[in-house]
Amino acid sequence: MTRIRRGYIARRRRTKIRLFASSFRGAHSRLTRTITQQKIRALVSAHRDRDRQKRYFRRLWIARLNAVIRANRVSYSYSKLIHDLHKGQLLINRKVLAQIAISNKNCLYMIFNEIIT
């Protein structure tokens, strides 16, 4: 039987995969089969952690707000603040409130006074 010369398509596909895994260590960046497994694993982790990142940032904003609120008033808490915000129909999200709490506390205290009165 004559020898069949393979085309360039499979080599191009493997090269593309190798470029994705070029920063991996050891066999994870050299062996094609291992590279494909690690690529799948990396993409799954990236997809999962995008949702986790949103969760973590929301927790961070809430913790920052709660710390600033409790430092200002002893009897006030984060949950009361959010409840009063919704009751007063002030639609400010937690991210913006946390940025205000860090950069300009006086502005946050003005928002408190707006809610309370």
N, C-alpha and C positions, 0 to 999 in steps of 0.2 A: 504494500500500500504506500502511496505517496504521502509525503509529509505535508500537513496542512499548516499554512502560516496563519496565525491568528491575527485578527484586525486590531485596530487601535482603540476600539470603543471600550473594551474591558479595562485596558490600561488607563484610559482617561478617567473612567469611573473610580478606579482605585487611587489614582493620583488626587482626585478631588476629595476623596475620603481622607487620604493621608494629610492633605492640607488642613482639614478640619482638626485632625488629631496631632498636629505638629508640636503642640505645647505639652502633650501628655508625656509620661515618663516610661522608659523601658519598652517592653513588648507592646504596650498600649499605643505606642506611636510607630511601631515597625511592622507588626504582623497584621495582615489584612483582616483576618477573621476576628481577631481581638479588637482591632480598631472599630469595626462595625458594631461590635457589642458595646464598646465604651461610648461610641457616638450615640447609640440609642439610649444608653443610661444617662448620658449628659443631657440630652434633649428632654428626657422625662423629668430629670431633676430641675432643669431650668423652667419647665412648664409648671411644675408643682410649686417651686419657690417664688414664682411671680405672685401667686395668690398669698403665700405666706408673708411675703414682703408687705403687702397691703395690710395684712393683719397686724404685723409687728409695728408698722408706722402708726396705725390707729391706736395701739396700746401705748406707744410712746407719747403721742399727743395727749391722750387722756391722763397719763401719769404727770406730764408737765403741767397741765391745767389744774389738776387736783393739788399738786404741790404749791402752786402760786395762790390758789384759792384758800387753802388751809393756812398758808402763811399770813394772809391778809385778815381773815376772820376765823375765829375758833369754831363758831357754830355753823358755818357754811360748808358745803361739800360739793363735789363735782356733780353728783346726781341731781342735787337741788338746783344747781346752776343750769343744767341742760333742761330740766323740767320747767324752770322759770323762763328760759329762752323760748321754748315752744309755746308756753302759755302767753308770753308777750309777743309772739309771732315775729321774733327777730331771727331771721334765717341766716345764721353764720355757722359754717361748718367747723369741725374740731381742728382741722389743720390751720385755718386762718386764726382761730382763737388761740391756739398754741403759739403761733408766730407772734401774735400781739402780746401774749403773756411774756414771751422772752424779750422782745425788742422794746416794748413800750407798756409798762405796767399801768401807768396813769390812764391810758386809753382803755385798758381792761377794767379798771376801777370805774371809769365813766360808764361802761357797758353794764357793770353791776348796779350802779345807781339808777340807770335807765330801767333795769328789770324790776328793781325793788319798788320804785315809786310808781 
